[in-house]
């Protein structure tokens, strides 16, 4: 029989592969693994003999320390970590996992020899065994009463290297088990992104990475590890068998196909995937992953965040996972109780349900906790792949038999049921006659342009599942609480006429980075029409202790955390809306809803009080503003730079105004819109064109004047409808219709240019109220309030405003340019009038 050439070639390649022997494992793999592991864990891996800050001796360096050499003589462990001047950590390595016990014995022997010293004690030892093919085992022990005890984190033996903080806690307590051990978020995110890269290199599709991660994590629940040295398909089948066993045992067999790992279709990629799986499991063990899952923080959810942001199918569904510090914050202020029925109709990967469970765990006894996780947690997710991830998340909470299901939440209802005489809920296909839910925490899919499922529809459906008096929290796009049309009708006719709005929190702008959406959190009490005089707690929490860094948001020690600072007040207010809340300007205030507001904008930026500026702030803002105006004049070749007008120093008056008073913008100005919409069809020309941008005085270019537009005079004020940025225009210009034009009313038309600049400064001080989500349209801006200085008579203190502005270094140059432009404008007008009279 003649073999096909391609088949023959494959047989030959297999024979060659079988002839090639795998390199004999050496301890070099361990050396590199230990070095990188200690570094990632926060240790300074430089030689302590050469660097005062160094902490790690290698095998060839440890005997350079005379005291160590005195007791070890010629023995050399793999590494010795100098914890401090009195404490050492001995690490011994072997090249195969089967030799882990030998590594531990030898590490103990080295420690016993070193402990004859009067200068230090080897209180910690670790055995490391393995290689790059079968991965590594790490086991650590702490010396207490002349015995070595396994180091545990949350009652689970550590599988990775200890961090300096963990070592310090054990030394301080003399207990080798750290209860409530925390995980370093930066380290965790770093490893999560590293794992994502490993899976990418292993030919794992972005759409599958979260599921692959869930499978690998489930496989770590077994006491025995998968044989990572086995062939690719054998390893994958081993992991899948473990997944199937756990899901079947938890009565969640319907999710097996969404979790199990599917081998690549091409044989060439089998080895690549196996390598990625082995390295990923090693990363998980290095993180002490089983311990981390017991820490009370949703680390699996953090993994999901990292992986799903690369999956376009999740974005297509409008799925944006709620950051885990936000789910934890909401669960704390909602004060979830063991007898609550908690529901999330858009549960995603289960972030809110996990946070609620962890919150109850802190206050419930074991019986209460068991009942809550079996009969008090309900969630629906429209995408079965995402729902499977939520189930795995709850399994790690010891709650595999939970009531999470995949499906359309609008086709599922929750009705009161009873188990052992105690209330719970059950899913039905018809609207509930007796709603069961007491608490809802949710983040509905952000409405897509092609979707009719607006975010408020999810809220309405959730409310129908709730008992009267139940509390609902939802993340919403900021625009949902300010938009007109259907959104306004929902706020007015359904939200407030059928329920009570308790609180609204503006979240940080970058909260859902890299998704660019500004959000709020709303707290609603079911079933009682909002009393007109009842206070709502308005909070503007723009900081959460995290900043963007290298493509992700990380905790930064010196960044304020507004969510933590308002947590207790918000929790108390949700229980009792009469709770006294300190009024903190531009940050928090309890105030009733303004039902006379035609826009009915239910956001903190519409209700918080403006802070009165300090003199230092006025000076700093004036100097910056005038400097920017001068730079703009230079850019458009209108600056007048004369030595006789130069001011070398800024000397501001010592006096303070009698008081500050709120003025409506409409009290001082007549407002109009710009005259044309788009610049796309305009030809380049001579007229400065002002639009809604926040730089260069709003200038977007020089164009010919379009039909129907007007040339506007210098000293006209322009306001961007997007950002609220306000400018005094120095030369004649034309303006688009996304600009609000402000001209002084007759009462104030003699206001000096210097005073006008001061007023503009105070108009800019309220631009924090506006954004792309809440734009500064003319109808809204006309009712805006600005703080201005007044005299004892109640009139504007023009002297104070003028003297402050004129004290700025660049003011005289700016003033000269404005005066020349105004004179030229007036001369031009007179010339046109003269020509018209002649005609």
Secondary structure, 3 states (H helix, E strand, C coil): CCCCHHHHHHHHHHHHHHHCCCCCCCHHHHHHHHHHHHHHCCCCCCCCCCCCCCCEEECCCHHHCHHHHHHHCCCCCCEEEECCCCEEEEEEEECCHHHHHHHHHHHHHHHHHHCCCCCCEEEEEEEEEEECCCEEEEEEEEEECCEEEECEECCEECCCCCCHHHHHHHHHHCCCEECCCCCCHHHHHHHHHHHHHHHHHCCCCHHHHHHHHHHHHHHCCCCCCCCCCCCHHHHHHHHHHHHHHHHHHCCCHHHHHHHCCCCCCCHHHHHHHHHHHHHHHHHHHHCCHHHHHCCCCCHHHHHHHHHHCCCHHHHHCCCCCCCHHHHHHHHHHHCCCCCCCEEECCCCCCHHHHHHHHHHHCCCCHHHHHHHHHHCEEEEECCHHHHHHHHHHHHCCCCCCCEEEECCHHHCEEEEEEECCEEEEEEECCCCCCECEEEEEEECCCCCCCCCCCHHHHHHHHHHCEEEEEEEEEEEEHHHHCCCCHHHHHHHHHHHHHEEEEEEEECCCCCCCCCCCCEEEEEEEECCCCCCCCEEEEEECCCECEEEECCEEEECCCCCEHHHHHHHHHHHHHHCCCCCCCCECCCEEEEECCCCCCCCCCCHHHCCCCCCCCHHHHHHHHHHHHHHHHHHHHHCCCCCCCHHHCCCCCCCCCCCCCEEEEEEHHHHEEEEECCECCCCCCCEEEEEEECCCCCHHHEEEEECCCCCCCCECCCCEEEECCCCCEEECCCCEEEECCEEEEEECHHHCCCCHHHHHHHHHHHHCCHHHCCCCCCCCHHHHCCCEEEEEECCCCCECHHHHHHHHHCCCCHHHHHHHHHHHHHHHHHHHHHHHHHHHHC
